[in-house]
Amino acid sequence: MDEQTRPLQDLQHIKQMMERSSRFTALSSLSGISAGVCGLAGAWIASQKIDCWQRGDCNFGRPSAESLNGLLNYLLVVALLTFVTAFLTAFVFTLWRSKKTGLSLWRTISLRLIWNIAVPLLAGGLLLMRLIQLGQYGLAAPCCLIFYGLGLVNAGKYTLSEVSYLGYAQLLLGIASLWAPAYGLYFWAAGFGIFHIVYGLVMWARYERNLSHPISTTVKA
């Protein structure tokens, strides 16, 4: 090793160790892509059921206040299953990535990340439940996007900068959807589907395409 370049390499190694201890970097691009696929699948299922209800072909009956309740309950189940499936697949890929890079998944920094994203999501979930009770269905998709975006921005302090960028994108999309509530499902599909897939592809291109520079050793803040 060249003695002139060794101090610089030592400094880079120290910086990387500090970043690994202060940021959760065991993220997998497949987590974002899988979550996006689940989001698009959920949006497609919901759109098919909505079209079916509008035509009066579903078992809910023809469009009416009573059949609308059945449709909404169905859509809530679809949204819940979509979230659970996306979360589980993202968790599995993150766990696989953490083992591959030798980084423990259950560290103080990862718990801080989870807490910082969970608080806005919990608050948003409670607000969403109340809005549904009040019949404000048009605000469901904007609230999902806004509070999810806030959660990602809040958690971005403890992980890679791309997470914060995704959060800002979700936040802006949610705010925009407030002025177009009739197209909430399209905004929802874009935010939870397309944006996640784009995020996953960016993560792969920046950190995982070149195996000699894995995500655990090269962190771009």
N, CA, C and O of each residue as an XYZ file, in Angstrom:
884
protein
N       0.839     -1.196      0.000
C       0.000      0.000      0.000
C       0.873      1.246      0.000
O       1.866      1.298      0.726
N       0.523      2.252     -0.801
C       1.265      3.496     -0.873
C       1.138      4.225      0.456
O       0.033      4.469      0.940
N       2.291      4.574      1.045
C       2.273      5.236      2.344
C       1.607      6.599      2.273
O       1.082      7.073      3.281
N       1.613      7.249      1.103
C       1.006      8.570      0.977
C      -0.515      8.497      0.971
O      -1.188      9.428      1.414
N      -1.055      7.392      0.470
C      -2.511      7.259      0.400
C      -3.102      6.534      1.602
O      -4.318      6.534      1.793
N      -2.251      5.920      2.405
C      -2.767      5.152      3.547
C      -3.507      6.016      4.560
O      -4.569      5.602      5.023
N      -3.002      7.206      4.935
C      -3.766      8.034      5.897
C      -5.158      8.376      5.387
O      -6.118      8.383      6.157
N      -5.273      8.666      4.073
C      -6.576      8.990      3.513
C      -7.519      7.795      3.581
O      -8.699      7.942      3.896
N      -6.996      6.625      3.288
C      -7.818      5.418      3.363
C      -8.224      5.103      4.797
O      -9.333      4.631      5.045
N      -7.317      5.368      5.744
C      -7.659      5.156      7.140
C      -8.782      6.103      7.575
O      -9.692      5.705      8.302
N      -8.708      7.345      7.128
C      -9.759      8.308      7.458
C     -11.097      7.898      6.852
O     -12.142      8.031      7.489
N     -11.059      7.400      5.623
C     -12.288      6.943      4.983
C     -12.875      5.746      5.730
O     -14.092      5.630      5.878
N     -12.005      4.869      6.191
C     -12.474      3.699      6.946
C     -13.121      4.129      8.262
O     -14.161      3.594      8.646
N     -12.514      5.090      8.952
C     -13.088      5.600     10.204
C     -14.434      6.267      9.949
O     -15.379      6.091     10.717
N     -14.512      7.033      8.864
C     -15.766      7.701      8.519
C     -16.859      6.680      8.247
O     -17.997      6.853      8.683
N     -16.520      5.618      7.529
C     -17.500      4.579      7.224
C     -17.978      3.878      8.496
O     -19.161      3.565      8.625
N     -17.067      3.635      9.429
C     -17.454      2.990     10.681
C     -18.382      3.895     11.487
O     -19.322      3.414     12.120
N     -18.125      5.199     11.466
C     -18.975      6.136     12.195
C     -20.360      6.198     11.557
O     -21.369      6.270     12.258
N     -20.403      6.168     10.217
C     -21.687      6.209      9.521
C     -22.496      4.948      9.794
O     -23.716      5.004      9.946
N     -21.808      3.812      9.853
C     -22.510      2.550     10.113
C     -23.101      2.522     11.509
O     -24.136      1.894     11.734
N     -22.447      3.202     12.458
C     -22.962      3.222     13.825
C     -24.050      4.264     14.013
O     -24.867      4.128     14.924
N     -24.090      5.306     13.180
C     -25.064      6.384     13.345
C     -26.217      6.299     12.371
O     -27.199      7.027     12.523
N     -26.128      5.426     11.367
C     -27.182      5.281     10.378
C     -27.470      3.805     10.142
O     -26.571      2.964     10.161
N     -28.752      3.511      9.918
C     -29.127      2.145      9.561
C     -28.995      2.012      8.049
O     -29.787      2.576      7.295
N     -27.987      1.261      7.616
C     -27.665      1.195      6.194
C     -27.954     -0.153      5.557
O     -27.679     -0.356      4.374
N     -28.509     -1.080      6.340
C     -28.766     -2.420      5.792
C     -30.102     -2.451      5.055
O     -30.941     -3.317      5.304
N     -30.286     -1.498      4.147
C     -31.512     -1.443      3.363
C     -31.302     -2.134      2.022
O     -30.219     -2.068      1.439
N     -32.336     -2.791      1.545
C     -32.257     -3.500      0.272
C     -33.133     -2.807     -0.754
O     -34.244     -2.373     -0.447
N     -32.633     -2.706     -1.964
C     -33.441     -2.133     -3.046
C     -34.683     -2.984     -3.299
O     -35.719     -2.469     -3.721
N     -34.576     -4.278     -3.041
C     -35.720     -5.162     -3.248
C     -36.869     -4.841     -2.297
O     -38.027     -5.123     -2.604
N     -36.551     -4.251     -1.138
C     -37.612     -3.861     -0.212
C     -38.517     -2.810     -0.845
O     -39.743     -2.909     -0.780
N     -37.895     -1.799     -1.459
C     -38.684     -0.758     -2.109
C     -39.452     -1.283     -3.314
O     -40.616     -0.938     -3.515
N     -38.801     -2.112     -4.107
C     -39.453     -2.640     -5.308
C     -40.617     -3.535     -4.933
O     -41.689     -3.441     -5.530
N     -40.417     -4.407     -3.946
C     -41.495     -5.311     -3.541
C     -42.668     -4.538     -2.949
O     -43.824     -4.877     -3.204
N     -42.381     -3.499     -2.158
C     -43.453     -2.671     -1.603
C     -44.217     -1.966     -2.718
O     -45.440     -1.839     -2.656
N     -43.491     -1.508     -3.739
C     -44.153     -0.857     -4.866
C     -45.042     -1.800     -5.649
O     -46.139     -1.428     -6.068
N     -44.573     -3.013     -5.847
C     -45.387     -4.011     -6.553
C     -46.653     -4.310     -5.764
O     -47.738     -4.411     -6.337
N     -46.513     -4.453     -4.440
C     -47.700     -4.696     -3.596
C     -48.661     -3.518     -3.667
O     -49.877     -3.707     -3.708
N     -48.122     -2.307     -3.682
C     -48.971     -1.131     -3.771
C     -49.745     -1.068     -5.074
O     -50.934     -0.747     -5.074
N     -49.091     -1.369     -6.175
C     -49.771     -1.357     -7.468
C     -50.807     -2.472     -7.548
O     -51.889     -2.281     -8.103
N     -50.477     -3.629     -6.997
C     -51.430     -4.740     -7.005
C     -52.676     -4.392     -6.191
O     -53.800     -4.664     -6.612
N     -52.463     -3.786     -5.018
C     -53.592     -3.392     -4.191
C     -54.456     -2.338     -4.869
O     -55.684     -2.398     -4.801
N     -53.813     -1.369     -5.525
C     -54.563     -0.327     -6.222
C     -55.358     -0.918     -7.386
O     -56.488     -0.497     -7.635
N     -54.788     -1.882     -8.097
C     -55.494     -2.504     -9.220
C     -56.714     -3.287     -8.725
O     -57.787     -3.200     -9.323
N     -56.561     -4.046     -7.644
C     -57.681     -4.803     -7.087
C     -58.791     -3.855     -6.650
O     -59.970     -4.106     -6.899
N     -58.398     -2.753     -5.991
C     -59.390     -1.778     -5.538
C     -60.116     -1.141     -6.715
O     -61.333     -0.968     -6.669
N     -59.380     -0.789     -7.775
C     -60.011     -0.151     -8.929
C     -60.985     -1.094     -9.619
O     -62.043     -0.667    -10.083
N     -60.634     -2.376     -9.689
C     -61.530     -3.345    -10.303
C     -62.827     -3.486     -9.504
O     -63.909     -3.592    -10.082
N     -62.715     -3.486     -8.191
C     -63.909     -3.615     -7.352
C     -64.769     -2.347     -7.423
O     -65.997     -2.426     -7.404
N     -64.126     -1.186     -7.505
C     -64.883      0.061     -7.628
C     -65.644      0.096     -8.948
O     -66.816      0.474     -8.981
N     -64.986     -0.293    -10.033
C     -65.654     -0.336    -11.343
C     -66.814     -1.326    -11.313
O     -67.885     -1.062    -11.858
N     -66.588     -2.454    -10.677
C     -67.638     -3.469    -10.573
C     -68.844     -2.923     -9.808
O     -69.991     -3.142    -10.200
N     -68.570     -2.210     -8.713
C     -69.656     -1.639     -7.908
C     -70.429     -0.590     -8.688
O     -71.656     -0.529     -8.608
N     -69.711      0.242     -9.447
C     -70.371      1.285    -10.223
C     -71.265      0.708    -11.316
O     -72.275      1.313    -11.673
N     -70.902     -0.449    -11.846
C     -71.734     -1.102    -12.860
C     -72.887     -1.878    -12.233
O     -73.820     -2.277    -12.930
N     -72.828     -2.093    -10.923
C     -73.859     -2.864    -10.250
C     -73.698     -4.353    -10.422
O     -74.658     -5.104    -10.250
N     -72.482     -4.803    -10.762
C     -72.240     -6.228    -11.004
C     -71.709     -6.962     -9.773
O     -71.602     -8.189     -9.793
N     -71.374     -6.241     -8.706
C     -70.765     -6.884     -7.548
C     -71.831     -7.427     -6.601
O     -73.015     -7.108     -6.709
N     -71.368     -8.258     -5.673
C     -72.304     -8.809     -4.699
C     -72.754     -7.772     -3.675
O     -73.608     -8.060     -2.836
N     -72.181     -6.553     -3.738
C     -72.651     -5.489     -2.865
C     -74.021     -4.968     -3.290
O     -74.733     -4.353     -2.496
N     -74.383     -5.218     -4.548
C     -75.632     -4.675     -5.068
C     -75.364     -3.426     -5.889
O     -74.217     -3.018     -6.072
N     -76.424     -2.835     -6.371
C     -76.292     -1.628     -7.179
C     -75.871     -0.449     -6.301
O     -76.114     -0.450     -5.094
N     -75.231      0.568     -6.921
C     -74.743      1.708     -6.144
C     -75.824      2.317     -5.266
O     -76.877      2.732     -5.751
N     -75.550      2.366     -3.971
C     -76.466      2.951     -2.998
C     -75.676      3.216     -1.724
O     -74.525      2.798     -1.603
N     -76.294      3.909     -0.778
C     -75.615      4.197      0.483
C     -75.285      2.913      1.237
O     -74.233      2.804      1.866
N     -76.198      1.939      1.166
C     -75.969      0.676      1.871
C     -74.868     -0.140      1.219
O     -74.001     -0.679      1.906
N     -74.898     -0.234     -0.104
C     -73.857     -1.012     -0.784
C     -72.507     -0.315     -0.717
O     -71.466     -0.966     -0.803
N     -72.519      1.020     -0.564
C     -71.262      1.755     -0.436
C     -70.511      1.326      0.821
O     -69.283      1.241      0.805
N     -71.221      1.060      1.893
C     -70.571      0.604      3.123
C     -69.867     -0.737      2.901
O     -68.760     -0.953      3.395
N     -70.508     -1.621      2.166
C     -69.875     -2.898      1.851
C     -68.632     -2.716      1.011
O     -67.625     -3.392      1.223
N     -68.699     -1.792      0.045
C     -67.533     -1.515     -0.792
C     -66.390     -0.948      0.038
O     -65.239     -1.357     -0.117
N     -66.709     -0.008      0.915
C     -65.669      0.621      1.731
C     -65.011     -0.390      2.665
O     -63.795     -0.367      2.853
N     -65.800     -1.261      3.237
C     -65.220     -2.301      4.096
C     -64.274     -3.199      3.299
O     -63.212     -3.590      3.784
N     -64.675     -3.513      2.085
C     -63.827     -4.340      1.221
C     -62.516     -3.610      0.916
O     -61.440     -4.204      0.971
N     -62.617     -2.318      0.594
C     -61.423     -1.540      0.257
C     -60.495     -1.406      1.459
O     -59.274     -1.406      1.301
N     -61.057     -1.294      2.647
C     -60.226     -1.217      3.847
C     -59.456     -2.520      4.060
O     -58.288     -2.509      4.449
N     -60.127     -3.633      3.800
C     -59.458     -4.933      3.926
C     -58.329     -5.034      2.898
O     -57.237     -5.505      3.215
N     -58.593     -4.594      1.676
C     -57.562     -4.624      0.630
C     -56.367     -3.762      1.036
O     -55.216     -4.173      0.885
N     -56.650     -2.556      1.558
C     -55.570     -1.663      1.973
C     -54.757     -2.275      3.107
O     -53.529     -2.179      3.118
N     -55.440     -2.904      4.062
C     -54.741     -3.518      5.189
C     -53.874     -4.687      4.736
O     -52.726     -4.815      5.163
N     -54.420     -5.535      3.877
C     -53.645     -6.668      3.368
C     -52.461     -6.195      2.532
O     -51.380     -6.783      2.585
N     -52.670     -5.126      1.755
C     -51.578     -4.565      0.959
C     -50.455     -4.081      1.858
O     -49.281     -4.341      1.594
N     -50.822     -3.372      2.926
C     -49.813     -2.856      3.860
C     -49.057     -3.995      4.530
O     -47.829     -3.967      4.601
N     -49.783     -5.001      5.023
C     -49.152     -6.121      5.718
C     -48.214     -6.877      4.781
O     -47.099     -7.230      5.166
N     -48.665     -7.126      3.552
C     -47.837     -7.849      2.589
C     -46.587     -7.051      2.237
O     -45.488     -7.603      2.183
N     -46.756     -5.748      1.998
C     -45.610     -4.904      1.669
C     -44.629     -4.841      2.832
O     -43.416     -4.890      2.630
N     -45.153     -4.732      4.047
C     -44.282     -4.662      5.221
C     -43.501     -5.962      5.409
O     -42.300     -5.935      5.677
N     -44.181     -7.091      5.270
C     -43.520     -8.378      5.473
C     -42.439     -8.630      4.425
O     -41.344     -9.083      4.757
N     -42.747     -8.336      3.157
C     -41.739     -8.545      2.110
C     -40.554     -7.607      2.300
O     -39.404     -8.008      2.117
N     -40.833     -6.353      2.669
C     -39.741     -5.405      2.905
C     -38.896     -5.852      4.094
O     -37.671     -5.735      4.066
N     -39.545     -6.362      5.135
C     -38.812     -6.835      6.305
C     -37.923     -8.028      5.956
O     -36.777     -8.105      6.399
N     -38.455     -8.953      5.164
C     -37.685    -10.141      4.787
C     -36.450     -9.741      3.985
O     -35.356    -10.241      4.245
N     -36.615     -8.846      3.015
C     -35.473     -8.424      2.195
C     -34.465     -7.624      3.019
O     -33.259     -7.744      2.807
N     -34.955     -6.803      3.965
C     -34.047     -6.049      4.821
C     -33.277     -6.983      5.744
O     -32.080     -6.799      5.964
N     -33.966     -7.989      6.282
C     -33.300     -8.973      7.130
C     -32.244     -9.735      6.348
O     -31.142     -9.972      6.843
N     -32.589    -10.116      5.123
C     -31.624    -10.821      4.269
C     -30.416     -9.946      3.976
O     -29.280    -10.420      3.983
N     -30.668     -8.649      3.715
C     -29.574     -7.727      3.420
C     -28.691     -7.511      4.640
O     -27.468     -7.437      4.518
N     -29.304     -7.409      5.817
C     -28.522     -7.177      7.028
C     -27.606     -8.365      7.328
O     -26.468     -8.186      7.763
N     -28.111     -9.578      7.094
C     -27.271    -10.758      7.305
C     -26.151    -10.824      6.276
O     -25.032    -11.234      6.586
N     -26.460    -10.419      5.061
C     -25.459    -10.462      3.996
C     -24.326     -9.478      4.251
O     -23.164     -9.772      3.968
N     -24.669     -8.304      4.790
C     -23.661     -7.283      5.046
C     -23.045     -7.385      6.429
O     -22.106     -6.657      6.750
N     -23.579     -8.299      7.260
C     -23.012     -8.474      8.588
C     -23.445     -7.419      9.581
O     -22.807     -7.256     10.621
N     -24.528     -6.688      9.284
C     -25.038     -5.661     10.182
C     -26.259     -6.195     10.917
O     -27.182     -6.727     10.301
N     -26.256     -6.051     12.216
C     -27.386     -6.521     13.004
C     -28.616     -5.665     12.724
O     -28.534     -4.438     12.664
N     -29.755     -6.330     12.553
C     -30.992     -5.603     12.286
C     -31.521     -4.935     13.545
O     -32.107     -3.855     13.480
N     -31.315     -5.575     14.691
C     -31.855     -5.057     15.944
C     -30.762     -4.313     16.693
O     -30.132     -4.846     17.607
N     -30.555     -3.077     16.285
C     -29.611     -2.202     16.949
C     -30.351     -0.973     17.445
O     -31.512     -0.751     17.101
N     -29.673     -0.183     18.252
C     -30.300      1.040     18.776
C     -30.724      1.960     17.646
O     -31.797      2.561     17.703
N     -29.895      2.074     16.622
C     -30.201      2.988     15.533
C     -31.413      2.521     14.736
O     -32.215      3.341     14.288
N     -31.552      1.204     14.555
C     -32.704      0.693     13.820
C     -33.986      0.862     14.622
O     -35.042      1.126     14.048
N     -33.910      0.715     15.940
C     -35.077      0.928     16.785
C     -35.494      2.394     16.773
O     -36.686      2.700     16.801
N     -34.532      3.291     16.734
C     -34.854      4.722     16.618
C     -35.539      5.012     15.295
O     -36.490      5.791     15.232
N     -35.050      4.380     14.243
C     -35.661      4.559     12.926
C     -37.117      4.105     12.946
O     -38.001      4.809     12.458
N     -37.359      2.924     13.513
C     -38.720      2.387     13.574
C     -39.622      3.303     14.383
O     -40.757      3.565     13.985
N     -39.130      3.793     15.514
C     -39.942      4.667     16.363
C     -40.292      5.965     15.648
O     -41.426      6.435     15.731
N     -39.323      6.545     14.947
C     -39.549      7.829     14.289
C     -40.496      7.725     13.107
O     -41.163      8.704     12.770
N     -40.572      6.581     12.479
C     -41.537      6.410     11.394
C     -42.889      5.949     11.928
O     -43.922      6.196     11.306
N     -42.883      5.274     13.088
C     -44.130      4.735     13.631
C     -45.029      5.825     14.212
O     -46.251      5.732     14.105
N     -44.449      6.847     14.819
C     -45.258      7.888     15.465
C     -46.137      8.629     14.458
O     -47.340      8.743     14.689
N     -45.586      9.141     13.344
C     -46.469      9.783     12.357
C     -47.480      8.818     11.744
O     -48.615      9.205     11.465
N     -47.075      7.563     11.533
C     -48.010      6.592     10.958
C     -49.163      6.304     11.920
O     -50.310      6.173     11.492
N     -48.867      6.208     13.199
C     -49.917      5.959     14.180
C     -50.880      7.146     14.247
O     -52.098      6.966     14.280
N     -50.325      8.354     14.267
C     -51.173      9.543     14.291
C     -52.034      9.625     13.027
O     -53.223      9.938     13.092
N     -51.420      9.342     11.889
C     -52.168      9.362     10.635
C     -53.246      8.294     10.594
O     -54.333      8.527     10.066
N     -52.952      7.124     11.148
C     -53.936      6.051     11.169
C     -55.156      6.412     11.999
O     -56.288      6.127     11.606
N     -54.924      7.045     13.161
C     -56.046      7.467     14.005
C     -56.880      8.546     13.319
O     -58.110      8.523     13.374
N     -56.199      9.488     12.673
C     -56.923     10.525     11.932
C     -57.721      9.923     10.792
O     -58.858     10.323     10.541
N     -57.127      8.965     10.106
C     -57.805      8.315      8.989
C     -59.069      7.580      9.453
O     -60.103      7.625      8.788
N     -58.971      6.910     10.589
C     -60.143      6.222     11.126
C     -61.271      7.204     11.424
O     -62.437      6.923     11.144
N     -60.922      8.350     11.990
C     -61.939      9.342     12.311
C     -62.547      9.950     11.047
O     -63.753     10.194     10.998
N     -61.736     10.193     10.041
C     -62.252     10.743      8.786
C     -63.237      9.775      8.129
O     -64.262     10.187      7.585
N     -62.910      8.485      8.187
C     -63.808      7.483      7.615
C     -65.121      7.451      8.381
O     -66.189      7.316      7.784
N     -65.043      7.575      9.718
C     -66.260      7.617     10.514
C     -67.136      8.814     10.155
O     -68.363      8.732     10.203
N     -66.502      9.913      9.799
C     -67.235     11.127      9.434
C     -67.648     11.138      7.972
O     -68.291     12.083      7.515
N     -67.288     10.101      7.239
C     -67.660     10.023      5.827
C     -66.789     10.834      4.900
O     -67.172     11.080      3.756
N     -65.610     11.261      5.367
C     -64.697     12.050      4.532
C     -63.749     11.118      3.774
O     -62.539     11.111      4.002
N     -64.333     10.338      2.872
C     -63.549      9.319      2.184
C     -62.533      9.913      1.209
O     -61.492      9.314      0.939
N     -62.847     11.087      0.689
C     -61.940     11.702     -0.278
C     -60.607     12.110      0.315
O     -59.642     12.334     -0.416
N     -60.544     12.209      1.650
C     -59.297     12.599      2.305
C     -58.450     11.399      2.717
O     -57.362     11.570      3.267
N     -58.932     10.202      2.460
C     -58.216      8.997      2.902
C     -56.853      8.883      2.211
O     -55.827      8.738      2.875
N     -56.848      8.947      0.884
C     -55.582      8.801      0.150
C     -54.601      9.935      0.461
O     -53.426      9.656      0.698
N     -55.038     11.218      0.469
C     -54.095     12.284      0.824
C     -53.489     12.110      2.208
O     -52.292     12.333      2.393
N     -54.317     11.708      3.197
C     -53.789     11.530      4.555
C     -52.778     10.395      4.611
O     -51.754     10.504      5.285
N     -53.060      9.308      3.906
C     -52.107      8.194      3.865
C     -50.761      8.657      3.332
O     -49.718      8.348      3.908
N     -50.786      9.391      2.239
C     -49.541      9.842      1.613
C     -48.819     10.875      2.471
O     -47.598     10.821      2.614
N     -49.565     11.810      3.038
C     -48.947     12.883      3.820
C     -48.287     12.336      5.076
O     -47.130     12.653      5.353
N     -48.999     11.525      5.835
C     -48.429     11.027      7.083
C     -47.329      9.993      6.829
O     -46.379      9.893      7.605
N     -47.457      9.235      5.758
C     -46.376      8.310      5.402
C     -45.131      9.097      5.000
O     -44.014      8.744      5.378
N     -45.333     10.160      4.234
C     -44.205     11.009      3.861
C     -43.539     11.635      5.065
O     -42.311     11.692      5.137
N     -44.345     12.113      6.026
C     -43.777     12.676      7.249
C     -42.977     11.635      8.013
O     -41.924     11.937      8.573
N     -43.480     10.410      8.033
C     -42.762      9.345      8.716
C     -41.408      9.066      8.078
O     -40.412      8.879      8.776
N     -41.377      9.040      6.753
C     -40.120      8.778      6.053
C     -39.125      9.921      6.250
O     -37.935      9.687      6.464
N     -39.619     11.158      6.177
C     -38.732     12.305      6.407
C     -38.188     12.267      7.828
O     -37.007     12.528      8.057
N     -39.051     11.944      8.769
C     -38.635     11.874     10.169
C     -37.607     10.770     10.392
O     -36.663     10.944     11.162
N     -37.787      9.640      9.723
C     -36.866      8.513      9.886
C     -35.589      8.676      9.070
O     -34.608      7.971      9.306
N     -35.597      9.594      8.117
C     -34.440      9.765      7.243
C     -33.179     10.187      7.966
O     -32.076     10.032      7.443
N     -33.338     10.725      9.179
C     -32.153     11.133      9.947
C     -31.323      9.940     10.378
O     -30.150     10.087     10.721
N     -31.924      8.757     10.362
C     -31.253      7.570     10.890
C     -30.925      6.540      9.807
O     -30.525      5.418     10.118
N     -31.091      6.914      8.559
C     -30.780      5.976      7.488
C     -30.288      6.755      6.276
O     -29.808      7.880      6.416
N     -30.403      6.177      5.106
C     -29.860      6.789      3.897
C     -30.711      7.959      3.429
O     -31.915      8.003      3.680
N     -30.076      8.905      2.746
C     -30.754     10.128      2.324
C     -31.894      9.854      1.354
O     -32.838     10.640      1.277
N     -31.821      8.746      0.607
C     -32.883      8.427     -0.349
C     -34.235      8.235      0.338
O     -35.279      8.490     -0.263
N     -34.217      7.793      1.578
C     -35.468      7.617      2.322
C     -36.133      8.964      2.562
O     -37.351      9.086      2.435
N     -35.348      9.966      2.903
C     -35.903     11.310      3.086
C     -36.457     11.848      1.774
O     -37.528     12.455      1.757
N     -35.736     11.632      0.673
C     -36.217     12.105     -0.627
C     -37.547     11.448     -0.989
O     -38.452     12.100     -1.511
N     -37.654     10.141     -0.704
C     -38.917      9.449     -0.947
C     -40.019     10.044     -0.080
O     -41.158     10.182     -0.526
N     -39.684     10.395      1.152
C     -40.658     11.005      2.051
C     -41.153     12.345      1.537
O     -42.352     12.621      1.573
N     -40.235     13.184      1.058
C     -40.644     14.483      0.507
C     -41.536     14.296     -0.725
O     -42.498     15.040     -0.920
N     -41.214     13.315     -1.541
C     -42.029     13.046     -2.733
C     -43.437     12.609     -2.337
O     -44.420     13.056     -2.929
N     -43.532     11.734     -1.337
C     -44.838     11.281     -0.862
C     -45.623     12.447     -0.260
O     -46.831     12.566     -0.471
N     -44.938     13.291      0.478
C     -45.584     14.435      1.115
C     -46.152     15.397      0.081
O     -47.296     15.835      0.202
N     -45.367     15.726     -0.929
C     -45.830     16.632     -1.976
C     -46.978     16.024     -2.775
O     -47.925     16.718     -3.144
N     -46.885     14.727     -3.036
C     -47.949     14.053     -3.775
C     -49.246     14.059     -2.967
O     -50.327     14.270     -3.517
N     -49.130     13.828     -1.665
C     -50.304     13.845     -0.814
C     -50.954     15.217     -0.757
O     -52.179     15.331     -0.791
N     -50.138     16.255     -0.670
C     -50.679     17.617     -0.657
C     -51.376     17.931     -1.982
O     -52.448     18.537     -1.991
N     -50.776     17.524     -3.088
C     -51.389     17.754     -4.399
C     -52.723     17.029     -4.522
O     -53.658     17.545     -5.135
N     -52.813     15.840     -3.945
C     -54.043     15.057     -4.065
C     -55.199     15.660     -3.283
O     -56.352     15.293     -3.509
N     -54.909     16.586     -2.360
C     -55.977     17.260     -1.626
C     -56.883     18.059     -2.559
O     -58.057     18.272     -2.256
N     -56.345     18.495     -3.680
C     -57.113     19.291     -4.637
C     -57.720     18.423     -5.739
O     -58.355     18.938     -6.659
N     -57.525     17.116     -5.646
C     -58.122     16.209     -6.634
C     -58.552     14.930     -5.929
O     -58.056     13.851     -6.257
N     -59.475     15.033     -4.957
C     -59.858     13.854     -4.174
C     -60.506     12.758     -5.011
O     -60.468     11.588     -4.630
N     -61.100     13.120     -6.143
C     -61.737     12.104     -6.989
C     -60.717     11.156     -7.600
O     -61.068     10.053     -8.018
N     -59.466     11.574     -7.655
C     -58.403     10.756     -8.239
C     -57.482     10.209     -7.157
O     -56.312      9.924     -7.412
N     -58.023     10.064     -5.937
C     -57.201      9.620     -4.817
C     -56.549      8.282     -5.040
O     -55.407      8.075     -4.631
N     -57.255      7.359     -5.685
C     -56.683      6.027     -5.908
C     -55.481      6.092     -6.843
O     -54.520      5.341     -6.678
N     -55.537      6.989     -7.823
C     -54.405      7.136     -8.745
C     -53.189      7.718     -8.020
O     -52.060      7.272     -8.222
N     -53.441      8.724     -7.170
C     -52.341      9.272     -6.381
C     -51.774      8.211     -5.436
O     -50.560      8.116     -5.254
N     -52.663      7.418     -4.841
C     -52.239      6.361     -3.928
C     -51.357      5.347     -4.654
O     -50.329      4.914     -4.134
N     -51.782      4.974     -5.874
C     -51.006      4.015     -6.669
C     -49.650      4.585     -7.055
O     -48.644      3.876     -7.064
N     -49.635      5.890     -7.378
C     -48.371      6.528     -7.748
C     -47.414      6.578     -6.561
O     -46.230      6.266     -6.695
N     -47.941      6.976     -5.385
C     -47.080      7.125     -4.218
C     -46.582      5.808     -3.666
O     -45.380      5.618     -3.483
N     -47.507      4.896     -3.400
C     -47.135      3.636     -2.772
C     -46.663      2.591     -3.784
O     -46.047      1.595     -3.407
N     -46.949      2.815     -5.052
C     -46.534      1.875     -6.077
C     -45.328      2.349     -6.869
O     -44.217      1.851     -6.688
N     -45.557      3.314     -7.747
C     -44.511      3.765     -8.672
C     -43.332      4.385     -7.936
O     -42.181      4.073     -8.239
N     -43.607      5.264     -6.970
C     -42.516      5.930     -6.259
C     -41.623      4.929     -5.532
O     -40.404      5.099     -5.487
N     -42.229      3.885     -4.964
C     -41.431      2.875     -4.272
C     -40.549      2.096     -5.254
O     -39.398      1.780     -4.955
N     -41.098      1.798     -6.406
C     -40.312      1.060     -7.403
C     -39.148      1.914     -7.896
O     -38.027      1.424     -8.034
N     -39.415      3.194     -8.161
C     -38.342      4.104     -8.586
C     -37.282      4.213     -7.487
O     -36.083      4.188     -7.763
N     -37.739      4.334     -6.249
C     -36.805      4.390     -5.117
C     -35.930      3.138     -5.064
O     -34.719      3.232     -4.867
N     -36.545      1.965     -5.241
C     -35.790      0.725     -5.210
C     -34.767      0.644     -6.328
O     -33.647      0.177     -6.120
N     -35.151      1.099     -7.517
C     -34.214      1.079     -8.648
C     -33.050      2.035     -8.424
O     -31.912      1.732     -8.783
N     -33.341      3.197     -7.828
C     -32.272      4.154     -7.527
C     -31.317      3.567     -6.490
O     -30.099      3.699     -6.609
N     -31.875      2.925     -5.484
C     -31.036      2.298     -4.465
C     -30.152      1.219     -5.076
O     -28.974      1.105     -4.734
N     -30.719      0.435     -5.975
C     -29.923     -0.609     -6.626
C     -28.811      0.000     -7.464
O     -27.675     -0.472     -7.426
N     -29.131      1.052     -8.226
C     -28.137      1.669     -9.104
C     -27.010      2.326     -8.309
O     -25.852      2.291     -8.726
N     -27.341      2.919     -7.178
C     -26.337      3.652     -6.414
C     -25.491      2.761     -5.513
O     -24.316      3.048     -5.283
N     -26.082      1.679     -5.000
C     -25.398      0.935     -3.950
C     -25.167     -0.546     -4.243
O     -24.213     -1.135     -3.733
N     -26.029     -1.151     -5.057
C     -25.964     -2.609     -5.184
C     -25.562     -3.096     -6.570
O     -25.242     -4.271     -6.746
N     -25.575     -2.207     -7.547
C     -25.199     -2.653     -8.892
C     -23.733     -3.061     -8.934
O     -23.378     -4.073     -9.539
N     -22.895     -2.274     -8.294
C     -21.476     -2.594     -8.226
C     -21.223     -3.337     -6.921
O     -21.208     -2.717     -5.857
N     -21.028     -4.619     -6.976
C     -20.885     -5.435     -5.775
C     -19.640     -5.098     -4.979
O     -19.538     -5.442     -3.802
N     -18.694     -4.427     -5.616
C     -17.490     -4.054     -4.881
C     -17.729     -2.841     -3.993
O     -16.871     -2.483     -3.187
N     -18.926     -2.188     -4.139
C     -19.263     -1.059     -3.288
C     -20.640     -1.302     -2.695
O     -21.594     -0.615     -3.060
N     -20.767     -2.264     -1.788
C     -22.066     -2.583     -1.206
C     -22.600     -1.439     -0.362
O     -21.869     -0.525      0.019
N     -23.874     -1.511     -0.086
C     -24.545     -0.458      0.659
C     -23.999     -0.298      2.068
O     -24.108      0.771      2.668
N     -23.414     -1.361      2.587
C     -22.926     -1.293      3.961
C     -21.598     -0.577      4.071
O     -21.182     -0.229      5.176
N     -20.910     -0.344      2.943
C     -19.593      0.260      3.023
C     -19.535      1.617      2.359
O     -18.601      2.376      2.617
N     -20.489      1.953      1.519
C     -20.481      3.235      0.848
C     -21.801      3.927      1.138
O     -22.839      3.531      0.609
N     -21.771      4.943      1.962
C     -22.981      5.645      2.347
C     -22.916      7.051      1.814
O     -21.972      7.791      2.092
N     -23.925      7.419      1.045
C     -24.009      8.775      0.507
C     -25.092      9.514      1.264
O     -26.281      9.268      1.064
N     -24.678     10.412      2.126
C     -25.646     11.143      2.940
C     -26.332     12.233      2.134
O     -27.181     12.950      2.663
